[in-house]
C-alpha cells in the first residue's frame, strides 16, 4: 500500500531530482525520494544498532565470526 503526499523542497533539490530522472538513473521523482528515505531509514537503523553494541560491549561469539569474515574475500561469502 502506498500514500500520496505533498512535499515542499528547495529548488536545488528539485533540480537534483529532475536531473536523476532525466539521466535515467531514476524512473520518477517519487522513486528518487523513496530511495533517499529508504537509505535514511537504513542509516538510522545502523546508527541504532551501533549504539546498542556500544552499550552492550563486544560479543565473544560474534568476534570470531567477524575475524573470519575479515579474512575471507567478499566474493567467497
VMD Tcl script that draws the C-alpha trace (Angstrom):
set ca {
  {0.00 0.00 0.00}
  {1.21 3.49 -0.67}
  {0.01 7.01 0.05}
  {0.50 10.12 -1.98}
  {1.86 13.06 -0.01}
  {2.89 16.60 -0.89}
  {6.45 17.57 -0.06}
  {7.91 21.05 -0.41}
  {11.58 21.01 -1.45}
  {14.10 23.76 -2.20}
  {14.67 24.45 -5.90}
  {18.17 22.94 -5.86}
  {16.85 19.61 -4.55}
  {14.09 19.54 -7.15}
  {16.71 20.20 -9.83}
  {18.80 17.32 -8.45}
  {15.77 15.01 -8.52}
  {14.84 16.08 -12.04}
  {18.42 15.50 -13.29}
  {18.34 11.99 -11.83}
  {15.11 11.27 -13.71}
  {16.34 12.90 -16.95}
  {19.61 10.94 -16.84}
  {17.75 7.68 -16.42}
  {19.28 6.88 -13.04}
  {15.78 7.11 -11.56}
  {12.42 6.27 -13.02}
  {10.49 9.09 -11.41}
  {10.66 11.85 -8.85}
  {8.86 9.57 -6.43}
  {11.47 6.85 -6.84}
  {14.29 9.29 -6.02}
  {12.51 10.39 -2.84}
  {11.64 6.79 -1.90}
  {15.25 5.63 -2.38}
  {16.55 8.54 -0.29}
  {14.09 7.80 2.51}
  {14.86 4.08 2.45}
  {18.59 4.88 2.63}
  {17.95 7.21 5.59}
  {15.88 4.53 7.33}
  {18.73 2.00 6.92}
  {21.27 4.57 8.18}
  {19.14 5.31 11.25}
  {18.74 1.58 11.96}
  {22.51 1.07 11.64}
  {23.12 4.00 13.97}
  {20.72 2.48 16.48}
  {22.44 -0.92 16.18}
  {25.84 0.72 16.72}
  {24.53 2.47 19.85}
  {23.20 -0.82 21.22}
  {26.53 -2.53 20.51}
  {28.43 0.32 22.16}
  {26.31 -0.02 25.30}
  {26.48 -3.81 25.47}
  {30.12 -4.26 24.51}
  {31.61 -6.85 22.18}
  {30.03 -10.29 21.84}
  {32.70 -13.02 22.10}
  {30.73 -15.32 19.80}
  {30.45 -12.67 17.10}
  {34.09 -11.64 17.43}
  {35.21 -14.94 15.92}
  {32.77 -14.56 13.07}
  {33.95 -11.00 12.44}
  {37.59 -12.14 12.39}
  {36.74 -14.89 9.91}
  {34.75 -12.55 7.66}
  {37.61 -10.04 7.66}
  {40.00 -12.69 6.28}
  {37.71 -14.20 3.63}
  {37.41 -12.42 0.26}
  {33.93 -10.91 -0.07}
  {33.20 -12.83 -3.28}
  {33.63 -16.09 -1.33}
  {30.95 -15.15 1.21}
}
mol new
graphics top color blue
foreach p $ca { graphics top sphere $p radius 0.5 }
foreach p [lrange $ca 0 end-1] q [lrange $ca 1 end] { graphics top cylinder $p $q radius 0.2 }
display resetview
